Amino acid sequence: MRFVCAMLIFCSVLFAEVVEEITLKDTDIVKAYYVVKPILADSYYLPQEIVMMNDITKMFDDWESEIYGYKSLKVQWRNENEVIIRLNAFENGEKICSYRNYEISLHQVGNDTQSVIEYSMLYPQDIENYIQNACGCNYFRGEEAYNKARQKELDKKIEQYCKPLPQTYKTLQEKYKDKPKMQGILKKANDL
């Protein structure tokens, strides 16, 4: 079993960096998908399995959550040796804590499958960082402190994610004062 998995970070400035490489011998695309899927943090939204030459286009419902979720999933086979899987976020902050698009490419080369996972940012890096912190703050404020050790851990996380938010919000509001879309995104994150 052999396949190569290169996880690329794709930023708004078209910068890519190899984060991880995995090699398995004699692995077809369908089997490689099972190895690649868990690498993606938001793998919950991906199909449990993919079927050779079976394209999927799916729009997600709103029932999942107010702040997490994706707009659509697309599995597109280019031929028997190549499939592209796209997970598309809402571009206007409708689900503010899902702020990146993901793409998984699986390509069969002989007995090997090469895989590339990349994400594209929907917003500038400073706004993405603010959204990450706001979502982290929201998450840890909602967690239960079932013992003293957990309370200490939560206090540390809340300090890490929540404390910088007011000053960062003020700075970003000023920086993006002439960009209504970015102002709207900031407000949605700030209102969590």
C-alpha positions in Angstrom: 0.0 0.0 0.0 1.5 3.2 -1.1 0.1 6.7 -1.4 1.6 10.1 -0.8 -0.4 12.6 1.1 0.8 16.2 1.1 -1.2 18.6 3.1 -0.8 22.1 1.7 -1.8 25.3 3.3 -3.1 27.6 0.7 -3.4 31.2 1.8 -4.9 34.3 0.2 -1.5 35.3 -1.1 -1.2 32.0 -2.9 1.4 30.6 -0.5 1.5 26.9 -0.1 3.5 24.8 2.3 3.8 21.0 2.7 2.7 20.2 6.2 2.6 16.4 6.2 3.5 13.5 3.9 2.3 10.0 4.3 3.2 7.0 2.0 1.3 3.8 1.7 2.0 1.2 -1.0 -0.5 -0.4 -3.4 -3.5 1.7 -2.3 -6.3 2.7 -4.6 -8.1 6.0 -4.4 -11.1 4.7 -2.5 -8.9 3.1 0.2 -6.7 6.2 0.3 -9.7 8.3 1.1 -10.2 6.4 4.4 -6.7 7.4 5.4 -6.9 11.0 4.2 -10.4 11.9 5.6 -9.4 12.0 9.3 -6.6 14.4 8.5 -9.1 17.1 7.8 -10.4 18.7 11.0 -13.9 19.1 9.6 -14.1 15.6 8.3 -17.6 15.2 9.8 -19.0 16.9 6.7 -17.3 14.6 4.3 -19.0 11.5 2.9 -18.3 8.2 4.9 -17.0 6.7 1.7 -16.5 7.5 -1.9 -17.5 5.2 -4.8 -15.5 5.0 -8.0 -16.9 7.4 -10.7 -19.9 8.4 -8.5 -20.0 12.2 -8.4 -21.8 13.9 -5.5 -23.1 17.4 -5.2 -24.8 18.2 -1.8 -26.1 21.4 -0.3 -26.2 21.3 3.5 -29.2 22.1 5.6 -29.3 24.7 8.3 -30.3 22.3 11.1 -26.7 21.6 12.1 -25.7 24.7 14.0 -25.9 28.5 14.0 -22.2 29.0 13.7 -20.6 25.8 12.3 -21.4 24.3 9.0 -20.6 24.4 5.3 -22.6 25.4 2.3 -21.8 22.5 0.0 -19.8 19.4 -0.7 -18.8 18.2 -4.2 -17.1 15.0 -5.1 -16.1 15.1 -8.7 -14.3 12.3 -10.6 -12.2 13.6 -13.5 -11.5 10.0 -14.6 -11.0 6.6 -12.9 -7.6 7.8 -11.6 -8.5 11.2 -10.2 -11.1 12.6 -7.9 -11.5 16.1 -6.3 -13.5 16.6 -3.1 -14.5 20.1 -2.2 -16.0 21.4 1.0 -17.2 25.0 0.6 -17.8 27.4 3.4 -20.3 30.2 3.3 -18.6 33.3 2.0 -20.5 36.0 3.9 -20.1 34.6 7.4 -23.4 32.8 7.6 -21.7 30.0 9.6 -19.0 32.2 11.0 -16.8 29.5 12.6 -16.4 27.7 9.2 -14.2 30.1 7.5 -12.2 28.1 5.0 -12.8 26.1 1.9 -11.1 22.7 1.7 -10.1 20.6 -1.3 -8.8 17.0 -1.3 -7.3 15.8 -4.5 -6.6 12.0 -4.9 -4.7 10.9 -7.9 -3.9 7.2 -8.8 -0.4 6.8 -10.3 0.3 3.1 -11.0 -0.3 1.3 -7.7 0.1 4.5 -5.6 -2.3 7.2 -4.7 -1.2 10.8 -4.3 -3.3 13.0 -2.1 -3.2 16.8 -1.6 -5.3 18.5 1.0 -5.4 22.3 0.8 -7.5 25.1 2.2 -8.2 28.5 0.9 -8.9 31.4 3.3 -12.1 33.4 2.7 -10.9 36.4 4.6 -7.6 38.2 5.3 -5.3 36.5 7.8 -6.0 39.0 10.7 -9.7 38.5 10.4 -9.3 34.8 10.2 -7.3 34.8 13.4 -10.0 37.0 15.1 -12.7 34.5 14.0 -10.6 31.6 15.3 -10.2 33.2 18.7 -13.9 34.3 18.8 -15.0 30.7 18.0 -12.5 29.2 20.5 -13.8 31.7 23.1 -17.4 30.8 22.4 -16.6 27.1 22.6 -14.7 27.1 25.9 -17.2 29.5 27.6 -19.8 26.8 26.9 -17.8 23.9 28.3 -18.6 22.3 31.6 -16.1 22.5 34.5 -16.8 19.1 36.0 -13.8 19.3 38.4 -11.0 21.7 39.5 -8.5 20.5 36.9 -11.0 21.0 34.2 -11.9 24.5 35.6 -8.3 25.4 35.5 -7.9 24.2 31.9 -11.0 26.1 30.9 -9.9 29.3 32.6 -6.6 29.1 30.7 -8.3 28.6 27.4 -10.8 31.4 28.0 -7.9 33.7 28.9 -6.1 32.6 25.7 -9.0 33.0 23.3 -11.3 35.6 25.0 -9.0 38.2 26.5 -7.5 39.6 23.3 -10.9 39.9 21.5 -12.0 43.4 22.5 -8.8 45.1 21.6 -8.4 43.1 18.4 -12.0 43.9 17.4 -11.4 47.6 17.9 -8.2 47.5 15.8 -9.8 45.5 13.0 -12.9 47.7 12.9 -10.6 50.7 12.3 -8.5 48.9 9.8 -11.5 47.7 7.7 -13.7 50.7 8.3 -14.1 51.2 4.5 -15.0 47.6 3.8 -18.6 46.8 4.7 -18.3 43.0 4.1 -15.3 42.7 6.5 -17.2 44.9 9.0 -20.1 42.4 8.8 -17.9 39.4 9.2 -16.2 41.0 12.3 -19.6 41.8 13.8 -20.8 38.2 13.4 -17.7 36.9 15.1 -17.9 39.5 17.8 -21.6 38.7 18.5 -20.9 35.0 19.4 
